[in-house]
Amino acid sequence: MKPGETRVLRFNTIPGSNFKDREGQAHGAKRCDFGSYEPAKAVCEHLMEFGSVESAGYNAKSEITCLSPTTRFAAGTKLNAIAFSLTFGGDAHASLVDVAFTEDKELGGMVLSISAAGS
């Protein structure tokens, strides 16, 4: 990632229904937008295959502990929302990474947003 460049991945989930911008009934839905940034495509593919719709906070916990392996959550911890920020990578190519898990009022359900800004 180049200095000053920012990339964002958004993983949306909604249990028990469909997103507001989709027609038709659903028992739950998920979608992932990697903003045409090819390195993030694999993360979206993983989330689409293995990401939880019913326990969406688990996805946020997994991403945070992947980026920061010494970060731990107590057993049974249920996330309703979280914002987490860290510097990731070597000194010469470090990125500021923000992980946010919040309600998505526009689409419905929850959104896990991972943004990286090159420094």
C-alpha positions as CSV (number, residue, x, y, z in Angstrom):
1,M,0.0,0.0,0.0
2,K,1.3,3.4,-1.0
3,P,1.8,6.2,1.6
4,G,-1.4,8.2,1.8
5,E,-3.5,5.5,0.2
6,T,-6.5,4.1,2.1
7,R,-8.4,0.9,1.4
8,V,-11.7,-0.3,3.0
9,L,-13.3,-3.7,3.2
10,R,-16.9,-4.0,4.3
11,F,-18.5,-7.3,5.4
12,N,-22.3,-7.0,6.0
13,T,-24.4,-9.6,7.7
14,I,-28.1,-9.7,8.6
15,P,-29.6,-12.7,10.4
16,G,-33.3,-13.6,9.9
17,S,-34.1,-11.3,7.0
18,N,-32.6,-9.6,3.9
19,F,-30.8,-6.3,3.4
20,K,-33.0,-3.2,2.9
21,D,-31.8,-2.9,-0.7
22,R,-32.8,-6.4,-1.7
23,E,-36.2,-7.7,-2.6
24,G,-37.5,-11.0,-1.4
25,Q,-37.5,-13.0,1.8
26,A,-34.3,-14.5,3.3
27,H,-33.3,-16.3,6.4
28,G,-30.2,-14.2,6.6
29,A,-27.7,-12.6,4.2
30,K,-24.1,-11.6,3.9
31,R,-22.1,-9.6,1.4
32,C,-18.6,-8.3,1.1
33,D,-17.2,-5.3,-0.7
34,F,-13.4,-5.1,-1.1
35,G,-13.4,-2.0,-3.2
36,S,-11.7,-3.6,-6.2
37,Y,-8.5,-3.9,-4.1
38,E,-7.2,-7.3,-5.2
39,P,-5.2,-8.1,-1.9
40,A,-8.5,-7.8,0.0
41,K,-10.4,-10.1,-2.3
42,A,-9.1,-13.2,-0.5
43,V,-10.3,-11.8,2.8
44,C,-13.8,-11.3,1.3
45,E,-13.8,-14.8,-0.1
46,H,-12.9,-16.2,3.3
47,L,-15.5,-14.1,5.1
48,M,-18.2,-15.1,2.6
49,E,-17.4,-18.8,3.0
50,F,-16.7,-18.9,6.8
51,G,-18.1,-15.7,8.2
52,S,-21.0,-16.0,10.7
53,V,-24.3,-14.4,10.0
54,E,-25.9,-15.3,13.4
55,S,-22.9,-14.4,15.5
56,A,-21.5,-11.5,13.5
57,G,-19.4,-10.3,16.4
58,Y,-17.3,-13.4,16.1
59,N,-16.1,-12.2,12.7
60,A,-14.8,-9.0,14.3
61,K,-13.1,-10.9,17.1
62,S,-11.5,-13.2,14.5
63,E,-10.1,-10.2,12.5
64,I,-8.8,-8.4,15.5
65,T,-7.0,-11.5,16.9
66,C,-5.6,-12.2,13.4
67,L,-4.1,-8.7,13.2
68,S,-3.1,-8.7,16.9
69,P,-2.4,-12.3,18.0
70,T,-1.8,-11.4,21.6
71,T,-5.2,-9.8,21.9
72,R,-7.7,-12.1,23.6
73,F,-11.4,-12.1,24.3
74,A,-12.8,-14.0,27.3
75,A,-14.8,-17.1,26.5
76,G,-18.4,-16.3,25.8
77,T,-17.7,-12.6,25.0
78,K,-20.4,-11.3,22.7
79,L,-19.6,-8.1,20.8
80,N,-22.4,-5.7,20.0
81,A,-20.0,-3.1,18.7
82,I,-16.3,-2.4,18.8
83,A,-13.7,-0.1,17.3
84,F,-10.0,-1.2,17.3
85,S,-7.0,0.6,15.8
86,L,-3.4,-0.5,15.4
87,T,-0.3,-0.1,13.3
88,F,0.5,-3.1,11.2
89,G,3.6,-4.1,9.2
90,G,7.2,-3.1,9.3
91,D,8.5,0.4,10.0
92,A,9.1,1.2,6.3
93,H,5.7,-0.1,5.2
94,A,3.5,0.3,8.2
95,S,-0.2,0.8,7.8
96,L,-2.8,2.2,10.2
97,V,-5.5,-0.4,10.4
98,D,-8.9,0.3,11.8
99,V,-11.4,-2.5,12.6
100,A,-15.0,-1.4,13.3
101,F,-18.1,-3.5,14.0
102,T,-21.3,-1.5,14.1
103,E,-24.9,-1.5,13.1
104,D,-25.5,-0.6,9.5
105,K,-28.6,1.6,9.5
106,E,-28.6,2.1,5.8
107,L,-28.6,-1.6,4.8
108,G,-29.8,-3.2,8.0
109,G,-27.9,-5.7,10.0
110,M,-24.3,-5.3,11.0
111,V,-21.1,-4.3,9.2
112,L,-17.5,-5.2,9.9
113,S,-15.3,-2.5,8.3
114,I,-11.6,-3.0,8.0
115,S,-9.7,0.1,6.7
116,A,-6.0,0.4,6.1
117,A,-4.1,3.6,5.5
118,G,-0.5,3.6,4.2
119,S,2.0,5.7,6.0
